Amino acid sequence: RALLLAEEGVGAICQALRGHMESASVAVKACGALWNLTFEEDGVAAAVEAAAVEAVTAALRQHSLLADVQAAGVAVFANIAVVADRRWSLIEADVHNLVLRAMEDFPNSEEVAVQGCRALFLLSFDGKCKPLATQAAERASFLAAE
């Protein structure tokens, strides 16, 4: 982990994801690696610097039918949302709607549900983000009740 962060490994992962966007295998592995690397604030900073939000957003749109990509991508967003000053950039990237779409598309995926709820919960901590995150969370709650 430390070596990947020190040697700009996050940037290389994001570059691989962007360069091989059509590959589901690359998307699953890259999003999974970013998920693991963003558990701490230094990893979040490296991911934001490497434009991981944009790369993961593109991967979720490209691979909208793959629960594994959706779960890992949503988990990256949740990890980034732990850092308060990164939350609004996630809202600006329409992450809350991507999270909701993943939850709608994969109602039987426990990992998508857990990571989706976690992301929306963390986004709702920010005063500016709260109305949009809460709206998405309410929609997710409604879907769960159906």
Protein Blocks (a to p, Z undefined) as FASTA:
>chain_A
ZZmmmnommmmmmmmmmmmmmpmklmmmmmmmmmmmmmpmklmmmmmmnommmmmmmmmm
mmmmbmklmmmmmmmmmmmmmpmklmmmmmmnommmmmmmmmmmmmmbmklmmmmmmmmm
mmmmpmklmmmmmmmmmmmmmmmmZZ
